[in-house]
């Protein structure tokens, strides 16, 4: 059979072209799956976890930090006393602030995560129909603008795609609709003119590698937090046990805080 350019399409050539088109469709679906896991599902799981256990985790870690700081404070005071040096509490507090900066940073990050979870929990939830539309038009935008599928997209189109990704992350259907309208039926230049078997095979190899990489990325996402805590969130008994565990940890550090506070009071009192 001859094309408009009078090129004969041999069966192997035609089959390879069709296979490449099939693989491009598969790649677009895998990219959608990866982005949904990363930007939607994982955020939803993290929100559930933070609302269920985040507060207790924060309190337990806060108590741990307080206990360790008191212990270190006692050590610093005792070291000064042993050297018969003057104990300047403001200088000790400055030293402790520097030594425990990383602990404070982790506490601040936990607060930020909790704030984000609270904000997400209050966001307007899309209906099932709206969610289907969000996924459908995002996949179409991916097929049109994703650099892995369209290597010759311009910088402006890449920026538009980045805006689409952000809209998808935020569940912003209105913005995604606008972007979709902009790229609907848009004709982009092919990355190569696939008119020889060697070029087809090269493209096929590239797609095989891309598909394998995205599958690996999906597997990695599923193997990490927050997917690793789903068994706790989905099992009321495990969730209850985890809450008791965190409460127990906090209680142990509260006891240490009381012990170190009394010891510190006795040290200062002797002076």
C-alpha positions as a Markdown table, in Angstrom:
| # | Residue | x | y | z |
|---|---|---|---|---|
| 1 | Unk | 0.0 | 0.0 | 0.0 |
| 2 | Unk | 1.4 | 3.4 | -0.9 |
| 3 | Unk | 1.2 | 6.6 | 1.2 |
| 4 | Unk | 0.7 | 10.1 | -0.1 |
| 5 | Unk | 4.5 | 10.3 | -0.6 |
| 6 | Unk | 4.4 | 7.0 | -2.6 |
| 7 | Unk | 6.3 | 5.2 | 0.2 |
| 8 | Unk | 5.4 | 1.5 | 0.4 |
| 9 | Unk | 4.5 | 0.5 | 4.0 |
| 10 | Unk | 5.8 | -3.1 | 4.5 |
| 11 | Unk | 3.9 | -5.2 | 7.1 |
| 12 | Unk | 6.8 | -5.1 | 9.7 |
| 13 | Unk | 7.2 | -1.4 | 9.3 |
| 14 | Unk | 3.4 | -0.8 | 9.7 |
| 15 | Unk | 3.2 | -3.1 | 12.8 |
| 16 | Unk | 6.1 | -1.3 | 14.4 |
| 17 | Unk | 4.5 | 2.1 | 13.9 |
| 18 | Unk | 1.2 | 0.8 | 15.4 |
| 19 | Unk | 3.2 | -0.7 | 18.3 |
| 20 | Unk | 4.8 | 2.7 | 18.9 |
| 21 | Unk | 1.5 | 4.4 | 19.0 |
| 22 | Unk | 0.2 | 1.8 | 21.5 |
| 23 | Unk | 3.2 | 2.3 | 23.7 |
| 24 | Unk | 2.8 | 6.1 | 23.6 |
| 25 | Unk | -0.8 | 5.6 | 24.9 |
| 26 | Unk | 0.5 | 3.2 | 27.5 |
| 27 | Unk | 3.1 | 5.7 | 28.6 |
| 28 | Unk | 0.5 | 8.5 | 28.9 |
| 29 | Unk | -1.6 | 6.2 | 31.1 |
| 30 | Unk | 1.4 | 5.3 | 33.3 |
| 31 | Unk | 2.3 | 9.0 | 33.7 |
| 32 | Unk | -1.2 | 9.7 | 34.8 |
| 33 | Unk | -1.1 | 6.9 | 37.3 |
| 34 | Unk | 2.2 | 8.1 | 38.7 |
| 35 | Unk | 1.0 | 11.7 | 39.0 |
| 36 | Unk | -2.3 | 10.6 | 40.6 |
| 37 | Unk | -0.4 | 8.5 | 43.2 |
| 38 | Unk | 2.1 | 11.2 | 43.9 |
| 39 | Unk | -0.1 | 14.3 | 43.8 |
| 40 | Unk | -3.5 | 13.0 | 44.9 |
| 41 | Unk | -3.6 | 9.6 | 46.5 |
| 42 | Unk | -0.4 | 10.2 | 48.6 |
| 43 | Unk | -1.7 | 13.6 | 49.8 |
| 44 | Unk | -5.0 | 12.1 | 50.8 |
| 45 | Unk | -3.3 | 9.3 | 52.8 |
| 46 | Unk | -0.9 | 11.8 | 54.5 |
| 47 | Unk | -3.9 | 13.9 | 55.4 |
| 48 | Unk | -5.7 | 11.0 | 57.0 |
| 49 | Unk | -2.5 | 10.0 | 58.9 |
| 50 | Unk | -1.8 | 13.5 | 60.2 |
| 51 | Unk | -5.4 | 14.0 | 61.3 |
| 52 | Unk | -5.5 | 10.6 | 63.0 |
| 53 | Unk | -1.9 | 10.5 | 64.5 |
| 54 | Unk | 0.0 | 13.6 | 63.6 |
| 55 | Unk | -1.0 | 15.5 | 66.8 |
| 56 | Unk | 0.1 | 12.6 | 69.0 |
| 57 | Unk | 3.4 | 12.2 | 67.1 |
| 58 | Unk | 4.1 | 15.9 | 67.6 |
| 59 | Unk | 3.4 | 15.8 | 71.3 |
| 60 | Unk | 5.6 | 12.7 | 71.8 |
| 61 | Unk | 8.5 | 14.2 | 69.8 |
| 62 | Unk | 8.0 | 17.6 | 71.6 |
| 63 | Unk | 8.3 | 15.8 | 75.0 |
| 64 | Unk | 11.4 | 13.9 | 73.8 |
| 65 | Unk | 13.0 | 17.2 | 72.8 |
| 66 | Unk | 12.2 | 18.8 | 76.1 |
| 67 | Unk | 13.6 | 15.9 | 78.1 |
| 68 | Unk | 16.8 | 15.7 | 76.1 |
| 69 | Unk | 17.2 | 19.5 | 76.4 |
| 70 | Unk | 16.8 | 19.4 | 80.1 |
| 71 | Unk | 19.3 | 16.5 | 80.4 |
| 72 | Unk | 21.8 | 18.4 | 78.3 |
| 73 | Unk | 21.3 | 21.6 | 80.3 |
| 74 | Unk | 22.1 | 19.7 | 83.5 |
| 75 | Unk | 25.3 | 18.3 | 81.8 |
| 76 | Unk | 26.4 | 21.8 | 80.8 |
| 77 | Unk | 25.8 | 23.3 | 84.3 |
| 78 | Unk | 27.6 | 20.4 | 85.9 |
| 79 | Unk | 30.6 | 20.8 | 83.6 |
| 80 | Unk | 30.9 | 24.5 | 84.5 |
| 81 | Unk | 30.7 | 23.6 | 88.2 |
| 82 | Unk | 33.3 | 21.0 | 87.9 |
| 83 | Unk | 35.7 | 23.5 | 86.3 |
| 84 | Unk | 34.6 | 26.1 | 88.9 |
| 85 | Unk | 33.4 | 28.5 | 86.3 |
| 86 | Unk | 30.5 | 30.9 | 86.6 |
| 87 | Unk | 27.2 | 29.6 | 85.4 |
| 88 | Unk | 25.6 | 32.1 | 83.0 |
| 89 | Unk | 22.1 | 30.7 | 82.2 |
| 90 | Unk | 21.6 | 32.9 | 79.2 |
| 91 | Unk | 24.8 | 31.6 | 77.6 |
| 92 | Unk | 23.7 | 28.0 | 78.4 |
| 93 | Unk | 20.4 | 28.7 | 76.7 |
| 94 | Unk | 22.1 | 30.0 | 73.6 |
| 95 | Unk | 24.2 | 26.9 | 73.5 |
| 96 | Unk | 21.2 | 24.7 | 73.8 |
| 97 | Unk | 19.3 | 26.6 | 71.1 |
| 98 | Unk | 22.2 | 25.9 | 68.7 |
| 99 | Unk | 22.5 | 22.3 | 69.7 |
| 100 | Unk | 18.8 | 21.6 | 69.4 |
| 101 | Unk | 18.2 | 23.7 | 66.3 |
| 102 | Unk | 17.7 | 20.5 | 64.2 |
| 103 | Unk | 15.1 | 19.2 | 66.8 |
| 104 | Unk | 13.2 | 22.5 | 66.6 |
| 105 | Unk | 13.3 | 22.4 | 62.8 |
| 106 | Unk | 11.7 | 18.9 | 62.9 |
| 107 | Unk | 9.0 | 20.2 | 65.3 |
| 108 | Unk | 8.3 | 23.1 | 62.9 |
| 109 | Unk | 8.1 | 20.8 | 59.9 |
| 110 | Unk | 5.6 | 18.7 | 61.8 |
| 111 | Unk | 3.5 | 21.8 | 62.5 |
| 112 | Unk | 3.6 | 22.7 | 58.8 |
| 113 | Unk | 2.5 | 19.2 | 57.8 |
| 114 | Unk | -0.4 | 19.4 | 60.2 |
| 115 | Unk | -1.4 | 22.8 | 58.9 |
| 116 | Unk | -1.3 | 21.5 | 55.3 |
| 117 | Unk | -3.4 | 18.5 | 56.3 |
| 118 | Unk | -6.0 | 20.7 | 58.0 |
| 119 | Unk | -6.1 | 22.9 | 54.9 |
| 120 | Unk | -6.5 | 19.9 | 52.6 |
| 121 | Unk | -9.3 | 18.5 | 54.8 |
| 122 | Unk | -11.2 | 21.7 | 54.5 |
| 123 | Unk | -10.9 | 22.0 | 50.7 |
| 124 | Unk | -13.9 | 21.6 | 48.5 |
| 125 | Unk | -14.1 | 18.0 | 47.4 |
| 126 | Unk | -14.8 | 17.3 | 43.7 |
| 127 | Unk | -17.8 | 15.2 | 42.8 |
| 128 | Unk | -17.2 | 11.8 | 41.2 |
| 129 | Unk | -18.1 | 13.3 | 37.8 |
| 130 | Unk | -15.8 | 16.2 | 38.3 |
| 131 | Unk | -13.0 | 13.9 | 39.4 |
| 132 | Unk | -13.5 | 11.8 | 36.3 |
| 133 | Unk | -13.3 | 14.9 | 34.1 |
| 134 | Unk | -10.2 | 16.1 | 36.0 |
| 135 | Unk | -8.4 | 12.8 | 35.2 |
| 136 | Unk | -9.7 | 12.7 | 31.6 |
| 137 | Unk | -8.6 | 16.1 | 30.6 |
| 138 | Unk | -5.3 | 15.9 | 32.5 |
| 139 | Unk | -4.4 | 12.8 | 30.6 |
| 140 | Unk | -5.2 | 14.6 | 27.3 |
| 141 | Unk | -2.9 | 17.5 | 28.4 |
| 142 | Unk | -0.2 | 15.0 | 29.2 |
| 143 | Unk | -0.4 | 13.3 | 25.8 |
| 144 | Unk | -0.2 | 16.7 | 24.2 |
| 145 | Unk | 2.4 | 18.5 | 26.3 |
| 146 | Unk | 4.5 | 16.1 | 28.3 |
| 147 | Unk | 8.1 | 16.4 | 27.2 |
| 148 | Unk | 8.7 | 12.6 | 27.4 |
| 149 | Unk | 6.0 | 12.1 | 24.8 |
| 150 | Unk | 6.7 | 15.3 | 22.8 |
| 151 | Unk | 10.4 | 16.1 | 22.9 |
| 152 | Unk | 10.0 | 19.2 | 20.7 |
| 153 | Unk | 7.5 | 21.1 | 22.9 |
| 154 | Unk | 8.5 | 24.8 | 23.3 |
| 155 | Unk | 9.5 | 26.4 | 26.6 |
| 156 | Unk | 6.2 | 28.1 | 26.7 |
| 157 | Unk | 4.4 | 24.8 | 26.3 |
| 158 | Unk | 6.5 | 23.2 | 29.0 |
| 159 | Unk | 5.5 | 26.1 | 31.3 |
| 160 | Unk | 1.9 | 25.5 | 30.4 |
| 161 | Unk | 2.3 | 21.8 | 31.2 |
| 162 | Unk | 3.8 | 22.7 | 34.6 |
| 163 | Unk | 0.8 | 24.9 | 35.3 |
| 164 | Unk | -1.4 | 21.9 | 34.4 |
| 165 | Unk | 0.5 | 19.7 | 36.8 |
| 166 | Unk | 0.0 | 22.2 | 39.6 |
| 167 | Unk | -3.7 | 22.5 | 38.8 |
| 168 | Unk | -4.0 | 18.7 | 38.9 |
| 169 | Unk | -2.2 | 18.6 | 42.2 |
| 170 | Unk | -4.6 | 21.2 | 43.7 |
| 171 | Unk | -7.7 | 19.6 | 42.1 |
| 172 | Unk | -8.3 | 22.9 | 40.3 |
| 173 | Unk | -10.7 | 21.7 | 37.6 |
| 174 | Unk | -11.4 | 25.3 | 36.3 |
| 175 | Unk | -7.7 | 26.0 | 35.5 |
| 176 | Unk | -7.2 | 22.6 | 34.0 |
| 177 | Unk | -10.2 | 23.2 | 31.7 |
| 178 | Unk | -8.7 | 26.4 | 30.5 |
| 179 | Unk | -5.4 | 24.8 | 29.7 |
| 180 | Unk | -7.2 | 21.9 | 28.0 |
| 181 | Unk | -9.1 | 24.3 | 25.8 |
| 182 | Unk | -5.8 | 25.9 | 24.9 |
| 183 | Unk | -4.2 | 22.7 | 23.7 |
| 184 | Unk | -7.2 | 20.9 | 22.3 |
| 185 | Unk | -6.5 | 19.6 | 18.8 |
| 186 | Unk | -3.1 | 21.3 | 19.0 |
| 187 | Unk | -0.7 | 20.0 | 16.4 |
| 188 | Unk | 2.9 | 19.6 | 17.7 |
| 189 | Unk | 5.9 | 18.8 | 15.6 |
| 190 | Unk | 7.0 | 15.2 | 15.6 |
| 191 | Unk | 10.2 | 14.5 | 17.4 |
| 192 | Unk | 11.5 | 12.7 | 14.3 |
| 193 | Unk | 10.1 | 11.7 | 11.0 |
| 194 | Unk | 9.7 | 8.0 | 11.5 |
| 195 | Unk | 10.1 | 7.0 | 7.9 |
| 196 | Unk | 12.8 | 4.3 | 8.2 |
| 197 | Unk | 12.9 | 1.0 | 10.2 |
| 198 | Unk | 16.1 | 2.2 | 12.0 |
| 199 | Unk | 14.3 | 5.3 | 13.3 |
| 200 | Unk | 11.3 | 3.3 | 14.3 |
| 201 | Unk | 13.4 | 0.8 | 16.2 |
| 202 | Unk | 15.2 | 3.7 | 18.0 |
| 203 | Unk | 11.9 | 5.3 | 19.0 |
| 204 | Unk | 10.7 | 1.9 | 20.2 |
| 205 | Unk | 13.7 | 1.4 | 22.4 |
| 206 | Unk | 13.3 | 4.8 | 23.9 |
| 207 | Unk | 9.7 | 4.1 | 24.7 |
| 208 | Unk | 10.6 | 0.7 | 26.3 |
| 209 | Unk | 13.1 | 2.5 | 28.6 |
| 210 | Unk | 10.6 | 5.3 | 29.5 |
| 211 | Unk | 7.8 | 2.8 | 30.3 |
| 212 | Unk | 10.2 | 0.7 | 32.4 |
| 213 | Unk | 11.4 | 3.9 | 34.3 |
| 214 | Unk | 7.8 | 5.1 | 35.0 |
| 215 | Unk | 6.8 | 1.6 | 36.2 |
| 216 | Unk | 9.8 | 1.6 | 38.5 |
| 217 | Unk | 8.8 | 5.0 | 39.8 |
| 218 | Unk | 5.3 | 3.9 | 40.5 |
| 219 | Unk | 6.5 | 0.8 | 42.4 |
| 220 | Unk | 8.9 | 3.1 | 44.4 |
| 221 | Unk | 6.1 | 5.5 | 45.3 |
| 222 | Unk | 3.9 | 2.6 | 46.5 |
| 223 | Unk | 6.7 | 1.2 | 48.7 |
| 224 | Unk | 7.3 | 4.5 | 50.6 |
| 225 | Unk | 5.4 | 6.7 | 53.1 |
| 226 | Unk | 2.5 | 7.3 | 53.2 |
| 227 | Unk | 1.5 | 4.1 | 51.5 |
| 228 | Unk | 3.4 | 2.1 | 54.2 |
| 229 | Unk | 0.9 | 3.4 | 56.8 |
| 230 | Unk | -2.2 | 2.4 | 55.0 |
| 231 | Unk | -2.5 | -0.9 | 56.9 |
| 232 | Unk | -2.6 | 1.1 | 60.2 |
| 233 | Unk | -5.2 | 3.6 | 58.9 |
| 234 | Unk | -7.4 | 0.9 | 57.4 |
| 235 | Unk | -7.4 | -1.3 | 60.6 |
| 236 | Unk | -9.1 | 0.3 | 63.6 |
| 237 | Unk | -7.3 | -2.0 | 66.0 |
| 238 | Unk | -3.9 | -1.2 | 64.6 |
| 239 | Unk | -4.8 | 2.5 | 64.7 |
| 240 | Unk | -5.8 | 2.2 | 68.4 |
| 241 | Unk | -2.6 | 0.4 | 69.2 |
| 242 | Unk | -0.5 | 3.0 | 67.5 |
| 243 | Unk | -2.3 | 5.8 | 69.5 |
| 244 | Unk | -1.6 | 4.0 | 72.7 |
| 245 | Unk | 2.0 | 3.5 | 71.8 |
| 246 | Unk | 2.5 | 7.2 | 71.1 |
| 247 | Unk | 0.7 | 8.1 | 74.3 |
| 248 | Unk | 3.0 | 5.7 | 76.2 |
| 249 | Unk | 6.1 | 7.3 | 74.6 |
| 250 | Unk | 4.9 | 10.7 | 75.6 |
| 251 | Unk | 4.2 | 9.6 | 79.1 |
| 252 | Unk | 7.7 | 8.2 | 79.5 |
| 253 | Unk | 9.3 | 11.4 | 78.4 |
| 254 | Unk | 6.9 | 13.4 | 80.6 |
| 255 | Unk | 8.3 | 11.4 | 83.5 |
| 256 | Unk | 11.8 | 12.2 | 82.5 |
| 257 | Unk | 10.9 | 15.9 | 82.2 |
| 258 | Unk | 9.6 | 15.8 | 85.7 |
| 259 | Unk | 12.8 | 14.0 | 86.9 |
| 260 | Unk | 15.2 | 16.4 | 85.2 |
| 261 | Unk | 13.3 | 19.5 | 86.2 |
| 262 | Unk | 13.5 | 18.4 | 89.9 |
| 263 | Unk | 17.2 | 17.6 | 89.5 |
| 264 | Unk | 17.9 | 21.0 | 87.8 |
| 265 | Unk | 16.0 | 22.8 | 90.6 |
| 266 | Unk | 18.1 | 21.0 | 93.2 |
| 267 | Unk | 21.3 | 22.0 | 91.4 |
| 268 | Unk | 20.3 | 25.7 | 91.2 |
| 269 | Unk | 19.0 | 25.7 | 94.7 |
| 270 | Unk | 22.4 | 24.5 | 96.1 |
| 271 | Unk | 24.0 | 27.7 | 94.7 |
